[in-house]
Amino acid sequence: MTIAETLITVPCLSDNYAYIFRTGDRVAVVDVPDAAPILAALRDAGLTLTDILLTHHHWDHVDGVADLVAATGAQVWGAQADAHRLPPLDHSVAAGQTIEIGGAPAQVWDVSGHTLGHIAYVFDDVAFTGDSLMAAGCGRLFEGTPDQMHASLAQFASLPGDMLIASGHEYTASNLAFAASLEPESAEIKSRIAEVERLRAEGVPSVPSTLASERHTNPFLRSHTDTLKAATGTIGQTDPETFAAARHAKDAF
């Protein structure tokens, strides 16, 4: 059974998500905005948590860690470079490292931009991206530079189209509204807007998404296209400059 086949998307707080998955003899959760909904999801699924994987230090991704560790005894994984502002770690990991959870390998990527020291966990069929690559968007640049975030997102663009992108928030509708403002004629964006509206009307999360969908509808993966360069007034400029212009426009959208 693949990680994607075991994935449970857990709504937390007002618009956050945590992700539970099983692999081998381990049960892991990625990011812990709040312990209570994660514990409820574990009970409903009859699972015992063993591991907590953290992507970055922001409060809405780590605030429930202490309570979840107290309730389950789970081991905590996170970036060594960011350990000074993460909850206490049992396993400090570094970019470029490959870790194993229940026998399933995951590459640890540095995806700085939203924050410095932000990491992603890239398994064979699911990439847990936190607030780096998001559904139809990317995280606001609180600490990193546009060049850093563009380089971080370029890593994801190299993955297979069927890779699931498990990101940290329910921002898809607003992200797609911005995408449509840049590419109003895009049939792919129009179709995805309709699909997200349907899912949300049914109370279903709009994430995870697929990388193929992101390539067609996420402006921050499309800085190389003529349409994005025209929409951002950056024809003749570099892809990172186009990305920076798009991110600046999103901040004011």
C-alpha positions in Angstrom: 0.0 0.0 0.0 1.4 3.4 -1.0 1.5 6.4 1.3 -1.0 8.2 -1.0 -3.5 5.3 -0.4 -3.3 5.8 3.4 -3.4 9.6 3.4 -5.8 11.3 5.8 -6.2 15.0 5.4 -7.1 16.6 8.8 -8.6 20.1 8.9 -7.2 22.1 11.8 -7.8 25.6 13.1 -9.6 27.9 10.6 -7.8 26.8 7.4 -4.8 24.6 8.2 -4.3 21.0 7.3 -2.3 18.2 8.9 -1.7 14.9 7.1 -1.7 11.4 8.7 -0.3 8.4 6.8 0.7 4.8 7.4 3.8 3.1 6.2 5.2 -0.2 7.4 4.8 -0.3 11.2 4.7 3.5 11.5 1.9 6.1 11.6 3.0 9.7 11.0 1.5 13.1 10.9 2.9 16.1 9.0 2.6 19.4 10.9 0.5 19.8 14.1 -1.5 23.0 14.1 -3.7 21.6 16.9 -3.6 18.2 18.6 -7.3 17.7 19.2 -8.5 17.1 15.6 -5.5 14.9 14.9 -6.1 12.8 17.9 -9.8 12.5 16.9 -8.8 11.4 13.3 -6.4 8.8 14.8 -9.1 7.4 17.0 -11.6 7.3 14.1 -9.1 5.4 12.0 -7.9 3.1 14.8 -4.3 4.3 14.5 -1.5 4.8 17.0 0.8 7.7 16.2 4.5 7.1 16.1 6.1 10.0 14.3 5.6 13.8 13.8 7.2 15.5 10.8 7.5 19.3 10.9 8.0 21.5 7.8 8.7 24.8 9.5 8.4 26.7 12.7 5.3 28.9 12.3 2.9 28.6 15.2 0.0 27.3 13.1 2.2 24.2 12.2 3.7 23.4 15.5 1.4 24.6 18.3 -0.1 21.2 19.0 3.1 19.3 19.1 3.6 19.2 22.9 0.0 18.0 23.5 0.3 15.4 20.8 3.6 14.1 22.1 2.2 13.9 25.6 -0.8 11.9 24.3 1.1 9.5 22.0 4.8 9.5 22.8 5.5 10.1 19.1 9.0 11.0 17.9 9.4 14.5 16.4 11.3 15.1 13.2 12.4 18.6 11.9 15.1 20.6 10.3 18.4 20.8 12.1 18.9 24.3 10.7 15.6 25.5 12.3 15.9 23.4 15.6 16.3 26.6 17.7 12.7 27.6 17.0 11.0 24.3 16.6 9.6 22.1 19.4 12.2 19.7 20.8 13.3 17.2 18.1 14.1 13.5 18.4 15.4 13.5 14.9 17.2 16.5 13.3 17.3 16.3 9.5 19.3 18.2 6.9 18.5 19.2 3.3 19.8 16.5 1.0 19.3 13.7 3.5 17.1 10.7 2.8 15.2 9.5 5.9 13.0 6.4 6.3 9.6 6.2 8.0 8.5 2.6 8.3 10.8 1.6 5.5 9.5 4.3 3.1 12.3 6.6 2.0 11.8 10.4 1.9 14.1 13.0 0.5 14.5 16.1 2.7 14.5 19.3 0.6 15.4 22.8 1.6 12.5 24.9 0.3 13.3 28.2 1.9 11.3 31.2 0.9 8.3 31.4 3.1 10.7 30.9 6.0 14.4 30.2 6.1 15.0 26.6 7.0 11.6 25.4 5.7 11.8 21.8 4.5 9.7 19.4 2.5 9.4 15.7 2.8 9.3 14.0 -0.7 8.2 10.4 -0.7 7.7 8.3 -3.8 4.1 9.4 -4.4 3.5 12.3 -2.0 5.4 15.6 -1.4 4.6 17.2 2.0 5.3 20.8 1.1 4.0 22.8 4.1 3.7 26.5 3.0 6.2 26.3 0.1 4.4 25.0 -2.9 0.7 25.3 -2.2 -2.4 24.5 -4.1 -2.5 27.1 -6.9 0.0 29.2 -5.0 3.0 29.5 -2.7 3.6 30.8 0.8 4.1 34.5 1.4 7.8 35.4 1.6 8.2 36.2 5.3 12.0 35.5 5.5 13.4 34.4 2.2 13.9 36.1 -1.1 12.1 35.7 -4.4 15.2 34.0 -5.8 15.2 31.5 -3.0 11.5 30.7 -3.4 11.7 30.4 -7.1 14.6 27.9 -6.7 12.6 26.0 -4.1 9.5 25.7 -6.4 11.7 24.7 -9.4 12.6 21.6 -7.5 9.0 20.5 -7.3 8.5 21.2 -11.0 10.9 18.3 -11.7 8.7 15.7 -10.0 6.3 13.4 -11.9 2.9 14.8 -12.8 1.0 12.3 -10.6 2.9 13.3 -7.5 0.5 14.4 -4.8 1.3 17.9 -3.4 0.1 17.9 0.3 0.2 21.5 1.3 -0.7 23.2 4.6 -3.7 25.4 4.0 -7.2 25.7 2.4 -6.2 28.7 0.3 -7.0 27.2 -3.1 -10.0 29.3 -4.1 -8.3 32.6 -3.4 -5.1 31.4 -5.1 -7.1 30.4 -8.2 -8.8 33.8 -8.2 -5.4 35.4 -8.5 -4.3 32.9 -11.1 -7.4 33.7 -13.2 -6.6 37.4 -13.0 -3.2 36.7 -14.7 -4.5 34.1 -17.2 -8.2 34.8 -17.7 -8.5 32.7 -20.8 -7.0 29.5 -19.2 -9.4 26.6 -19.5 -7.5 24.6 -17.0 -7.8 27.4 -14.3 -11.6 27.8 -15.1 -12.0 24.0 -14.7 -10.1 23.9 -11.5 -12.1 26.8 -10.0 -15.3 24.9 -10.7 -13.9 21.7 -9.2 -12.8 23.5 -6.0 -16.2 25.2 -5.7 -17.8 21.7 -5.9 -15.5 20.2 -3.3 -15.8 23.0 -0.8 -19.6 23.0 -1.2 -19.5 19.4 -0.2 -17.2 20.1 2.7 -14.3 18.3 1.1 -10.7 19.6 1.3 -9.3 20.9 -2.0 -5.9 19.4 -1.2 -3.8 17.4 -1.8 -3.5 18.3 -5.5 -1.3 16.8 -8.2 1.8 18.4 -9.6 0.3 18.1 -13.1 -2.6 20.3 -12.0 -0.1 22.8 -10.4 1.9 23.0 -13.6 -1.2 24.1 -15.5 -2.8 26.4 -12.9 -0.3 27.6 -10.4 1.2 31.0 -11.6 4.3 30.4 -9.4 5.2 27.4 -11.4 4.6 29.3 -14.7 7.2 32.1 -14.5 8.8 30.6 -17.7 5.7 31.1 -19.8 5.0 34.0 -22.2 1.6 34.5 -20.7 2.9 35.0 -17.1 5.6 37.3 -18.4 3.1 39.4 -20.3 0.7 39.5 -17.4 3.3 40.6 -15.0 5.0 43.1 -17.4 8.3 41.1 -17.3 8.8 40.2 -20.9 12.5 39.8 -21.6 13.2 39.4 -17.9 14.4 36.3 -16.1 12.1 33.7 -14.7 13.0 34.6 -11.0 12.1 38.3 -11.9 8.7 37.1 -13.3 8.2 35.1 -10.2 9.0 38.1 -8.0 6.5 40.3 -9.9 3.8 37.7 -9.6 4.4 37.2 -5.8 4.4 41.0 -5.3 1.1 41.2 -7.2 -0.4 38.4 -5.1 0.6 40.2 -1.9 -1.6 43.1 -3.0 -4.4 41.1 -4.6 
